Structure formats: C-alpha cells, structure tokens
C-alpha cells in the first residue's frame, strides 16, 4: 500500500482475505483511503449462507464494512444471494453491491426482482474476450 495501491480485489475463493486484512492493518493507511472488494463464492449463494458469508468476510479482513461485495458467479441461487447482499447493504455492512461474470440475461432478470439495483458487473474483458453483448 505504500506503493499507492488503494483498491484491493479479494474473495473467499482466492484464499487471500486474512492476509489482505493483516496487510491493511500493517500498512498504516487509514481504512477510509482503501477501497476493498470481495465476492460471495458459489457454495454460499443461499440467502442465510450469503448473509453469514458477508460477516465471515468482514471478520477475515478484520474490517467494519466492505466498499463493494459481488456475487462471484451467476449460479442457480444468484437471486437469493443478491437479496442477502441487499440486506447487508441496508445494514451498512456493504457500501455497494453488484455481480461478477453475469451475462445480459442474468442482469435483465436481476433488474426486475431487485430492490437495490446492482452497482457493478465485474467482467472479464481483453483482446481475446471482447464480451461485446455484456459491454
């Protein structure tokens, strides 16, 4: 963080949340100057499991809130997971909610059922994958 990094993208699946939390504490950089993103992994997409996973993420990172929390992949239970993210957002555990790797059809469906619209769709995008329909 002394090199200027201020956006940390982490996830349970990456297995790096605990070490990232320690690095943030050790850096001396004030929490409000760091933007932290994490993701809910596929096995935790049921409502109660997703709510618990938000708390687990906060505990592993040793922080009071996430700047952004995403559904990592659009599983069958994606809408249930998004409802849990909405609940955590309303409880101010998360400042922004969104999705990752969602296709147009997933986004269209989510827009019709969500109270809080997804603020981000993090996608893979590079010369080998232009992802035109989603973009």
C-alpha positions as CSV (number, residue, x, y, z in Angstrom):
1,X,0.0,0.0,0.0
2,X,3.0,2.3,0.4
3,X,3.3,2.0,-3.4
4,X,-0.1,3.7,-3.8
5,X,-2.5,0.8,-4.2
6,X,-5.8,1.7,-2.8
7,X,-8.2,-0.8,-4.4
8,X,-8.0,-4.3,-3.2
9,X,-9.9,-7.0,-5.0
10,X,-10.3,-10.1,-2.9
11,X,-12.5,-13.2,-2.5
12,X,-13.0,-16.2,-0.3
13,X,-12.2,-18.3,-3.4
14,X,-8.8,-16.6,-3.7
15,X,-8.0,-17.5,-0.1
16,X,-6.4,-14.1,0.5
17,X,-8.8,-12.2,2.8
18,X,-6.9,-12.9,6.0
19,X,-3.5,-11.8,4.7
20,X,-5.1,-8.8,3.0
21,X,-6.7,-7.8,6.2
22,X,-3.3,-8.0,8.0
23,X,-1.6,-6.1,5.2
24,X,-4.2,-3.3,5.5
25,X,-3.7,-3.1,9.3
26,X,0.1,-3.2,8.9
27,X,0.2,-0.5,6.2
28,X,-0.9,2.3,8.4
29,X,-3.1,3.6,5.6
30,X,-6.4,4.8,7.0
31,X,-9.3,2.4,6.2
32,X,-11.3,5.2,4.5
33,X,-8.5,5.6,2.0
34,X,-8.7,2.0,0.8
35,X,-11.4,0.5,-1.4
36,X,-12.0,-3.2,-0.6
37,X,-14.0,-5.5,-2.9
38,X,-14.8,-9.1,-2.0
39,X,-17.1,-11.8,-3.5
40,X,-19.5,-14.4,-2.3
41,X,-18.4,-17.8,-3.6
42,X,-20.9,-20.2,-5.4
43,X,-21.3,-22.5,-2.4
44,X,-22.7,-19.7,-0.3
45,X,-25.5,-18.3,-2.6
46,X,-28.5,-19.4,-0.4
47,X,-29.8,-16.4,1.5
48,X,-28.7,-17.4,5.0
49,X,-25.3,-18.7,3.8
50,X,-24.7,-15.4,1.9
51,X,-25.6,-13.3,4.9
52,X,-23.3,-15.3,7.1
53,X,-20.5,-15.1,4.4
54,X,-20.7,-11.3,4.5
55,X,-20.0,-11.5,8.2
56,X,-17.2,-14.0,7.6
57,X,-15.6,-11.8,5.0
58,X,-15.6,-8.8,7.4
59,X,-14.1,-11.0,10.1
60,X,-11.4,-12.4,7.9
61,X,-10.5,-8.9,6.7
62,X,-10.9,-7.5,10.2
63,X,-12.8,-4.5,8.9
64,X,-16.2,-3.0,9.8
65,X,-17.6,-2.7,6.2
66,X,-16.9,-3.7,2.6
67,X,-16.8,-1.0,-0.1
68,X,-18.1,-3.4,-2.7
69,X,-19.4,-7.0,-2.5
70,X,-20.2,-9.1,-5.5
71,X,-21.8,-12.4,-6.4
72,X,-18.8,-14.2,-7.8
73,X,-20.7,-16.2,-10.5
74,X,-24.3,-16.4,-11.6
75,X,-25.4,-19.7,-10.0
76,X,-29.0,-21.0,-9.8
77,X,-29.3,-19.3,-6.4
78,X,-28.0,-15.9,-7.6
79,X,-31.2,-14.0,-6.9
80,X,-31.3,-15.4,-3.3
81,X,-27.7,-14.3,-2.9
82,X,-28.5,-10.8,-4.2
83,X,-31.3,-10.5,-1.7
84,X,-28.8,-11.2,1.0
85,X,-26.5,-8.6,-0.4
86,X,-29.4,-6.1,-0.4
87,X,-30.0,-6.9,3.3
88,X,-26.3,-6.4,4.2
89,X,-26.3,-3.2,2.1
90,X,-29.3,-1.8,4.0
91,X,-27.5,-2.8,7.3
92,X,-24.5,-0.7,6.1
93,X,-22.1,-3.7,6.1
94,X,-21.5,-3.1,2.4
95,X,-21.4,0.3,0.7
96,X,-22.0,-1.0,-2.8
97,X,-23.3,-4.3,-4.2
98,X,-23.0,-6.0,-7.5
99,X,-22.3,-9.0,-9.5
100,X,-19.4,-10.6,-11.4
101,X,-19.4,-12.6,-14.6
102,X,-23.1,-12.0,-15.2
103,X,-24.5,-12.2,-18.8
104,X,-27.1,-9.9,-20.2
105,X,-30.0,-12.3,-19.4
106,X,-28.8,-12.6,-15.8
107,X,-28.7,-8.8,-15.5
108,X,-32.1,-8.3,-17.1
109,X,-33.7,-10.8,-14.6
110,X,-31.9,-9.2,-11.6
111,X,-33.1,-5.8,-12.6
112,X,-36.7,-6.9,-12.5
113,X,-36.5,-8.5,-9.0
114,X,-34.1,-6.4,-7.1
115,X,-34.9,-3.5,-4.7
116,X,-31.3,-2.2,-4.9
117,X,-30.0,-2.3,-8.4
118,X,-26.6,-3.9,-8.9
119,X,-24.0,-1.1,-9.0
120,X,-21.2,-3.2,-10.7
121,X,-20.9,-6.1,-13.1
122,X,-17.2,-7.1,-12.9
123,X,-16.4,-8.9,-16.2
124,X,-13.5,-10.4,-18.0
125,X,-12.6,-8.2,-20.9
126,X,-9.5,-8.3,-23.0
127,X,-8.5,-8.7,-26.7
128,X,-9.1,-12.5,-26.5
129,X,-12.6,-12.0,-25.0
130,X,-14.4,-8.8,-26.1
131,X,-17.6,-9.7,-24.3
132,X,-19.5,-7.3,-26.6
133,X,-23.0,-8.3,-25.6
134,X,-22.4,-7.5,-21.9
135,X,-20.4,-4.4,-22.6
